[in-house]
Amino acid sequence: MEKNCCPGCNDALTKTPWQSREDWNQVLMSFRVVESKENVSHLKDTAARIGKCFAGLATAMDELCSHTCPDCKEICCTRANIWFDFKDLLYSYFGTGRFPESQIRKTYREMTAYACSCLAPNGCTLPRTERPFVCTWYICPDQKAFLTHHFPNRLADLDRALINIKALRDQLEHQFIRLCLES
């Protein structure tokens, strides 16, 4: 059975942006306004570069998660309050041409208590390229230990790729803001 988050989670949820349908639609409308302007190709190019970086990480991250997450006692998806941030939405809209149906929420699940609404018995229901960046960016201590022990070079490569994605996300946001400010 699924229902809205518990009273204990209300503090975290009040900090989650765009929870109402009206707010969510306002974000989408603002993206459409900017998309209708000229000179949005650089915005789409930056978003496409982010997508390529995500795609390049997908297999390695999925393998890492398959080794560490099934036995984890403190799964990030249940412990953390996950949501799409502004840069996630920019990437999704301008990079994939899609906009998530709604903001991610914590929902009640009988076996896992409260968890990310995208958590399923076999992991996340979202493809790696459509998840909030934090779901790729956060490498837990167990994952770092696994990589350090088994694949030390992969950890350094992963760090470099994540730094690159962060820089591209910042660039995407700045490009969007500049377009918003143009008359």
Backbone bond lengths (Angstrom), bond angles and torsions (degrees), N, CA, C in turn:
res aa  C-N    CA-C-N  psi(-1)  N-CA   C-N-CA  omega(-1)  CA-C   N-CA-C  phi
1 M - - - 1.450 - - 1.524 109.43 -
2 E 1.310 116.48 137.62 1.447 121.29 -177.87 1.525 108.59 -118.07
3 K 1.316 116.80 136.33 1.458 120.75 175.45 1.512 108.17 -148.86
4 N 1.305 116.86 172.19 1.459 119.88 -178.76 1.512 110.83 -65.01
5 C 1.291 114.66 164.88 1.460 122.09 -171.77 1.526 113.38 -60.85
6 C 1.309 113.95 158.01 1.458 123.21 -177.15 1.523 111.85 -74.03
7 P 1.353 117.26 161.53 1.456 120.35 176.32 1.525 112.46 -56.93
8 G 1.313 117.85 -33.82 1.458 120.61 179.42 1.519 113.31 -65.78
9 C 1.313 116.06 -19.97 1.466 120.21 -178.95 1.523 112.03 -96.54
10 N 1.317 118.34 -4.36 1.461 120.74 -176.41 1.511 113.03 -57.04
11 D 1.329 118.05 -38.52 1.458 120.44 178.34 1.512 111.06 -56.87
12 A 1.314 116.12 -48.75 1.461 119.96 -179.23 1.525 110.59 -66.11
13 L 1.317 117.37 -39.89 1.454 119.89 -177.59 1.515 113.05 -67.64
14 T 1.307 118.03 -31.57 1.458 118.57 179.80 1.515 110.91 -66.76
15 K 1.323 117.94 -17.87 1.453 121.79 178.35 1.527 111.57 -92.04
16 T 1.303 117.63 -7.08 1.458 121.33 179.16 1.518 108.61 -81.68
17 P 1.325 117.39 121.52 1.468 119.64 -176.86 1.528 112.85 -76.72
18 W 1.309 114.89 157.55 1.465 124.21 169.94 1.520 113.41 57.22
19 Q 1.303 116.95 49.50 1.459 119.84 179.79 1.521 112.69 -83.03
20 S 1.313 116.76 -29.72 1.466 118.16 -179.30 1.526 109.95 -82.04
21 R 1.301 116.22 153.24 1.468 121.97 177.99 1.526 109.93 -59.18
22 E 1.324 116.90 -39.85 1.471 121.02 -179.88 1.532 111.13 -61.82
23 D 1.318 116.87 -47.68 1.469 120.32 179.04 1.527 110.90 -63.20
24 W 1.323 116.34 -42.19 1.466 121.09 -179.59 1.529 110.12 -60.67
25 N 1.336 115.75 -44.58 1.462 120.36 179.76 1.525 112.16 -66.64
26 Q 1.326 117.38 -31.50 1.471 120.44 176.62 1.527 110.91 -63.55
27 V 1.319 116.57 -40.79 1.467 120.05 177.59 1.525 109.16 -62.30
28 L 1.312 116.58 -47.86 1.460 120.93 179.81 1.529 110.89 -59.37
29 M 1.315 117.34 -43.83 1.467 120.73 179.53 1.526 111.29 -62.75
30 S 1.325 117.47 -39.61 1.469 119.68 179.40 1.525 110.54 -64.90
31 F 1.316 117.62 -36.25 1.463 121.10 177.21 1.528 110.38 -66.03
32 R 1.326 116.54 -40.60 1.468 120.30 179.68 1.527 111.38 -65.35
33 V 1.324 116.79 -37.76 1.466 120.34 177.82 1.520 109.79 -61.86
34 V 1.308 117.12 -47.16 1.467 120.73 179.81 1.528 110.09 -65.92
35 E 1.312 117.48 -39.46 1.463 120.53 -179.44 1.529 111.51 -62.61
36 S 1.320 117.45 -28.74 1.465 120.76 -178.92 1.529 112.59 -75.96
37 K 1.318 117.17 -11.07 1.463 120.83 179.29 1.521 110.16 -77.39
38 E 1.320 114.43 162.91 1.462 119.20 173.18 1.524 107.89 -76.61
39 N 1.291 116.06 165.33 1.471 122.46 175.14 1.529 114.33 65.96
40 V 1.320 117.81 34.36 1.468 118.93 175.08 1.526 111.80 -94.16
41 S 1.320 116.79 0.78 1.469 119.31 -176.90 1.526 111.56 -61.77
42 H 1.335 117.78 -36.91 1.471 119.42 179.25 1.528 111.22 -66.16
43 L 1.319 116.32 -32.66 1.465 121.21 176.70 1.539 109.54 -64.81
44 K 1.312 115.98 -46.67 1.466 120.77 179.82 1.526 111.12 -67.85
45 D 1.325 117.02 -35.71 1.468 120.22 177.79 1.531 111.16 -63.90
46 T 1.329 116.27 -43.94 1.468 120.04 178.93 1.523 110.25 -63.72
47 A 1.327 116.42 -43.48 1.467 120.25 178.56 1.531 110.78 -62.84
48 A 1.325 117.26 -38.19 1.469 120.48 177.90 1.529 110.72 -65.29
49 R 1.319 117.47 -36.99 1.468 120.63 177.09 1.529 110.63 -64.20
50 I 1.326 116.26 -39.06 1.470 119.96 176.13 1.530 109.41 -61.77
51 G 1.320 116.43 -44.63 1.460 120.78 179.17 1.517 112.50 -58.83
52 K 1.328 116.91 -40.69 1.469 120.34 177.72 1.524 110.78 -64.55
53 C 1.320 116.48 -39.70 1.473 119.81 177.74 1.527 110.78 -63.72
54 F 1.339 116.58 -45.01 1.465 120.36 177.55 1.524 110.70 -60.26
55 A 1.321 116.07 -45.58 1.466 120.15 -179.17 1.528 110.78 -61.33
56 G 1.326 116.42 -36.87 1.457 120.48 178.45 1.518 113.45 -67.26
57 L 1.319 116.38 -25.78 1.468 121.36 179.51 1.528 113.26 -90.84
58 A 1.309 117.24 -18.71 1.465 121.40 -168.74 1.526 113.44 -54.81
59 T 1.312 117.71 -50.89 1.464 119.94 -176.46 1.521 111.42 -63.76
60 A 1.335 116.43 -46.93 1.471 119.96 -179.74 1.528 111.19 -62.34
61 M 1.335 117.00 -41.41 1.466 120.04 179.93 1.529 111.04 -68.22
62 D 1.310 116.72 -40.91 1.468 119.56 179.13 1.526 111.04 -64.34
63 E 1.339 116.87 -39.62 1.468 120.16 176.23 1.527 110.70 -64.23
64 L 1.329 116.00 -44.26 1.462 120.21 179.08 1.524 110.28 -59.49
65 C 1.311 116.44 -47.62 1.465 120.12 -179.69 1.528 111.58 -63.49
66 S 1.324 117.07 -36.16 1.471 119.02 179.96 1.529 111.73 -66.36
67 H 1.332 117.25 -25.46 1.469 120.99 178.48 1.530 112.55 -85.48
68 T 1.318 117.68 -28.08 1.466 119.75 -171.17 1.526 114.83 -111.99
69 C 1.305 118.53 -35.91 1.467 120.30 -171.75 1.532 115.62 -73.49
70 P 1.332 119.99 -39.12 1.471 118.52 -176.63 1.532 114.57 -56.87
71 D 1.324 118.14 -33.38 1.464 121.15 -178.68 1.524 113.25 -97.07
72 C 1.311 116.97 3.42 1.467 121.00 -176.55 1.531 110.69 -70.67
73 K 1.315 115.20 137.17 1.469 120.60 178.52 1.531 111.74 -91.87
74 E 1.333 117.11 -17.74 1.468 121.33 -179.51 1.522 109.46 -126.73
75 I 1.312 116.35 67.25 1.458 121.82 -176.39 1.529 109.86 -59.92
76 C 1.312 115.25 131.77 1.471 121.57 -179.92 1.526 111.23 -53.90
77 C 1.318 116.30 -38.11 1.459 121.73 -176.10 1.528 112.56 -65.27
78 T 1.330 117.25 -21.02 1.463 120.00 177.15 1.521 111.34 -100.77
79 R 1.311 116.05 -31.06 1.467 120.37 -175.51 1.531 112.40 -81.43
80 A 1.316 116.59 -41.10 1.466 121.12 -173.30 1.523 111.61 -92.26
81 N 1.318 115.06 157.15 1.456 121.58 171.72 1.527 106.54 -98.50
82 I 1.307 116.49 104.13 1.462 123.28 -174.13 1.526 109.17 -97.14
83 W 1.326 116.02 141.21 1.459 120.26 173.13 1.518 109.48 -155.65
84 F 1.341 114.73 164.13 1.457 120.34 173.54 1.515 107.68 -77.44
85 D 1.332 116.97 124.03 1.457 119.14 173.54 1.532 108.36 -90.42
86 F 1.326 116.07 177.09 1.458 120.93 -175.10 1.528 111.75 -58.86
87 K 1.319 117.12 -43.03 1.467 120.78 -179.41 1.529 111.19 -66.93
88 D 1.328 117.50 -34.65 1.467 120.34 175.10 1.525 110.17 -60.14
89 L 1.329 115.23 -44.38 1.461 119.84 -177.79 1.523 111.37 -68.72
90 L 1.337 116.51 -38.85 1.469 119.52 175.86 1.523 110.41 -59.56
91 Y 1.317 116.12 -48.70 1.466 120.20 179.49 1.528 110.46 -60.04
92 S 1.312 116.95 -47.29 1.458 120.51 -177.28 1.530 110.94 -59.41
93 Y 1.316 116.22 -48.46 1.466 120.05 -175.35 1.527 112.00 -70.33
94 F 1.318 116.71 -49.74 1.462 120.00 -174.49 1.528 113.00 -86.18
95 G 1.316 117.68 -17.80 1.459 120.69 -179.14 1.511 114.16 -97.67
96 T 1.324 116.45 -33.87 1.464 119.47 -177.27 1.524 112.03 -113.08
97 G 1.338 116.26 -13.68 1.456 119.64 -177.13 1.517 112.74 77.95
98 R 1.323 116.17 8.61 1.467 121.04 179.74 1.527 109.33 -120.31
99 F 1.303 114.48 156.52 1.456 121.20 176.47 1.521 106.11 -129.77
100 P 1.335 117.76 129.23 1.471 119.27 -178.55 1.528 111.36 -53.85
101 E 1.303 115.21 146.18 1.464 120.29 -178.12 1.528 112.42 -62.58
102 S 1.317 116.31 -34.40 1.464 120.64 179.87 1.523 109.17 -159.86
103 Q 1.304 114.03 169.54 1.462 120.44 175.51 1.533 108.48 -68.61
104 I 1.302 115.86 146.07 1.465 120.56 175.72 1.527 108.57 -68.84
105 R 1.310 115.75 141.90 1.467 121.26 179.97 1.521 109.39 -131.15
106 K 1.309 114.34 161.59 1.463 119.16 168.37 1.520 106.55 -86.87
107 T 1.317 115.45 134.16 1.455 120.44 179.13 1.522 109.22 -129.02
108 Y 1.301 115.26 158.83 1.456 120.55 -179.85 1.520 109.43 -85.00
109 R 1.310 115.05 132.10 1.462 122.28 176.30 1.522 106.53 -132.15
110 E 1.280 117.52 131.51 1.463 120.62 -172.77 1.518 113.89 -54.01
111 M 1.310 118.24 -43.61 1.461 120.03 -175.37 1.528 113.03 -82.85
112 T 1.308 117.73 -26.58 1.463 119.84 -174.77 1.521 113.19 -114.26
113 A 1.311 117.61 5.80 1.467 121.86 -174.99 1.524 108.03 62.68
114 Y 1.330 118.05 -126.45 1.456 120.80 -177.80 1.514 109.83 -96.31
115 A 1.325 115.40 132.46 1.461 120.32 -176.47 1.519 109.68 -149.59
116 C 1.305 114.94 167.02 1.454 121.57 173.83 1.527 108.42 -54.63
117 S 1.316 116.10 137.58 1.465 120.33 -178.20 1.528 112.91 -64.76
118 C 1.319 118.00 -12.73 1.473 121.64 179.60 1.527 112.82 -94.75
119 L 1.324 117.46 -1.13 1.459 120.80 -179.65 1.526 110.43 -78.88
120 A 1.317 115.44 128.45 1.464 122.85 176.64 1.532 107.77 -121.62
121 P 1.318 118.18 170.08 1.472 119.86 -178.76 1.531 114.40 -54.61
122 N 1.320 117.44 -31.27 1.465 120.69 -179.36 1.523 113.22 -104.01
123 G 1.316 117.66 18.62 1.464 120.55 178.64 1.513 111.88 117.32
124 C 1.313 114.76 -158.38 1.460 121.41 -175.34 1.524 111.26 -75.05
125 T 1.323 115.62 140.74 1.461 120.59 177.49 1.524 112.06 -80.89
126 L 1.329 116.68 -14.51 1.465 120.17 -179.83 1.525 110.74 -91.65
127 P 1.329 117.19 139.08 1.466 118.62 171.66 1.530 109.22 -60.82
128 R 1.304 116.86 152.63 1.469 121.71 -178.33 1.532 111.22 -51.75
129 T 1.321 117.54 -39.73 1.465 121.23 -176.73 1.521 113.32 -71.80
130 E 1.330 118.27 -9.12 1.464 121.16 -179.26 1.526 113.09 -114.07
131 R 1.310 117.31 4.00 1.465 120.76 -179.73 1.523 110.52 -84.44
132 P 1.324 116.57 158.18 1.465 117.93 170.33 1.532 109.38 -56.66
133 F 1.308 116.40 145.83 1.463 121.12 -176.41 1.520 111.69 -57.53
134 V 1.315 117.78 -35.23 1.464 120.43 -178.50 1.531 111.10 -57.81
135 C 1.317 117.88 -27.93 1.466 121.30 179.83 1.525 111.97 -69.88
136 T 1.302 117.48 -20.19 1.462 122.08 174.71 1.519 110.10 -100.95
137 W 1.310 115.84 -39.25 1.465 121.63 -175.18 1.525 112.62 -66.03
138 Y 1.329 117.52 -41.28 1.459 119.99 -175.89 1.522 110.29 -77.53
139 I 1.316 115.46 114.97 1.458 122.65 174.78 1.528 105.61 -109.14
140 C 1.312 116.38 112.16 1.466 120.60 -174.59 1.533 110.73 -70.55
141 P 1.328 117.33 165.10 1.468 120.41 179.44 1.537 113.56 -55.79
142 D 1.330 117.66 -39.20 1.468 119.77 178.59 1.529 111.37 -64.64
143 Q 1.326 116.43 -38.33 1.462 119.57 178.62 1.528 110.99 -68.66
144 K 1.331 116.42 -40.97 1.470 119.56 177.48 1.525 110.49 -62.25
145 A 1.318 116.58 -42.39 1.470 120.34 179.17 1.529 110.66 -63.77
146 F 1.321 116.62 -42.37 1.465 120.67 178.72 1.528 110.48 -60.66
147 L 1.328 116.55 -47.28 1.466 120.10 -179.91 1.523 111.49 -65.28
148 T 1.321 116.78 -43.82 1.465 120.57 -179.83 1.524 110.50 -59.40
149 H 1.311 116.48 -41.06 1.464 121.14 -177.73 1.532 112.45 -75.26
150 H 1.331 117.06 -43.92 1.466 120.89 -172.08 1.529 114.65 -100.39
151 F 1.333 117.06 -35.11 1.468 120.96 -174.35 1.527 110.91 -141.12
152 P 1.327 119.09 66.76 1.471 120.49 -174.98 1.529 113.57 -58.73
153 N 1.318 118.20 -35.13 1.466 119.88 178.97 1.523 111.82 -67.97
154 R 1.321 115.88 -33.21 1.462 119.99 -179.54 1.529 111.14 -65.36
155 L 1.332 117.47 -35.07 1.464 120.64 178.37 1.525 110.33 -62.69
156 A 1.323 117.72 -44.80 1.466 121.24 178.63 1.530 110.72 -64.53
157 D 1.325 117.38 -41.41 1.468 121.30 177.83 1.525 110.67 -63.00
158 L 1.319 115.68 -41.55 1.455 121.17 179.06 1.523 110.65 -63.21
159 D 1.318 116.98 -45.29 1.466 120.64 178.24 1.525 111.13 -58.29
160 R 1.332 117.04 -44.48 1.469 120.65 179.50 1.528 111.16 -63.09
161 A 1.313 116.35 -43.46 1.466 120.21 -179.89 1.525 111.29 -63.57
162 L 1.330 116.95 -40.38 1.465 120.39 179.74 1.520 111.42 -67.73
163 I 1.317 117.36 -38.00 1.468 120.93 176.14 1.527 109.69 -62.73
164 N 1.316 116.79 -40.92 1.463 121.22 178.22 1.530 111.03 -63.42
165 I 1.324 116.76 -44.62 1.467 120.17 178.91 1.526 110.30 -62.66
166 K 1.322 117.35 -42.61 1.471 120.07 178.34 1.519 110.64 -58.35
167 A 1.328 117.12 -44.66 1.466 120.90 -179.89 1.532 110.78 -63.73
168 L 1.317 116.98 -41.77 1.464 120.32 178.70 1.526 111.49 -66.40
169 R 1.314 117.55 -37.61 1.476 120.82 177.06 1.525 110.49 -63.69
170 D 1.327 116.91 -41.35 1.470 120.24 176.05 1.526 110.48 -62.12
171 Q 1.322 116.04 -43.98 1.463 121.13 179.27 1.529 110.49 -60.98
172 L 1.321 117.05 -43.69 1.460 122.06 179.00 1.523 110.98 -59.55
173 E 1.318 116.32 -45.22 1.463 120.37 179.05 1.526 110.89 -62.84
174 H 1.318 117.81 -43.82 1.474 121.01 179.96 1.523 110.81 -64.21
175 Q 1.321 117.30 -40.48 1.462 120.39 177.93 1.527 110.75 -62.66
176 F 1.316 116.38 -42.43 1.460 120.68 179.26 1.527 110.59 -62.40
177 I 1.308 116.67 -46.02 1.468 120.46 -179.30 1.524 110.47 -62.06
178 R 1.333 116.79 -43.08 1.472 119.55 178.07 1.526 110.79 -59.45
179 L 1.327 117.15 -42.14 1.463 119.88 178.23 1.527 111.48 -64.81
180 C 1.307 117.00 -37.00 1.470 120.75 178.16 1.526 111.25 -63.68
181 L 1.322 116.21 -34.33 1.467 120.94 -176.24 1.522 113.05 -82.29
182 E 1.331 116.62 -15.70 1.465 119.33 177.55 1.519 109.42 -71.76
183 S 1.314 114.92 142.56 1.476 117.60 179.93 1.498 112.57 -87.98
